[in-house]
């Protein structure tokens, strides 16, 4: 809620709010996977959900961090202080590709 409220704040803009939201979505998937471990809810469906929820949570959280590290690596390599060498759309594409591979 804080990120959405202060979307244009310079501190939030510097942390790339779209990535913060993707990490929060990943944490929701991770939290949802906890319910698949309950003994009273064990079924074939919960076993399938367990695998998919944990994998999706990993991709959303760490894929976002990996793609953001890629962005900073490219900025460091080509030396753009403005950071406009690689767009957020490209980083979202990289995260989507990682999700597709998963």
Secondary structure, 3 states (H helix, E strand, C coil): CHHHHCCCCHHHHHCCHHHHHHHHHHHHHHHHHHHHHCHHHCCHHHHHHHHHHHHHHHHHHHHHHHHHHHHHHHHHHHCCCCCCCCCHHHHHHHHHHHHHHC
